[in-house]
Amino acid sequence: MQFPEPMMEGPLSVETALANRRSVREYAEEPLTPDSLGQLLWAIYGVSEEGPWNRRTVPSHAAIYPMEVYVVAGDVEGLEPGVYHYLPLSHSLEAVQEDGDVRAEVAEICLEQDWMEAAPAILVITASFERIQQKFGDRGVAYAFFEAGHMSQNCYLQCEALGLGTTCVGGFKEEELMDMLDLPPDHHPMLVLPVGWKA
């Protein structure tokens, strides 16, 4: 899926989004649109300035950008249920597996948090520790956790601006999630973010 260009102006101020941000665990039975999903992915880890560094919407130590974002799609207009990988440089998705809706399996791996199944999409933030450790050694692992936090907050704020809701989920069985999503061995799950329209 190729997304349209992201919006650079929204209906809410940053201050209003900060004041209203809450974790949301109930979602309307309404599919995500390509526009809303694309805007959300851009906010989380998209390119904000093209050039030699291809700067992103979050800070990254030495602009290494060791993170990746995966989409577990269940009810997204124009997108077959399955698992997709976000490509920030082209602002698009590539298919990882199109074996059907696996939201229930993700919820099970996330310590049986069944409410997650109702979200039309579940986003998974991963980190390549090896990528950032090449420059920063063991300290690079901490930097990846910082970056995941920036991405999560961007997700919350953009969700609020769009009328969406999310909750940051950190409890899951890492190896099982990696296997189920068919992640590369160096893409370690950090956070799981179900997203959907507020009920």
Secondary structure as UniProt FT lines:
FT   HELIX           14..20
FT   HELIX           34..45
FT   STRAND          47..49
FT   STRAND          55..56
FT   HELIX           61..63
FT   STRAND          67..73
FT   TURN            77..78
FT   STRAND          82..87
FT   TURN            88..91
FT   STRAND          92..97
FT   HELIX           103..109
FT   TURN            110..111
FT   HELIX           114..118
FT   STRAND          121..127
FT   HELIX           129..136
FT   TURN            137..138
FT   HELIX           139..162
FT   STRAND          164..166
FT   HELIX           174..181
FT   TURN            185..186
FT   STRAND          188..198
//
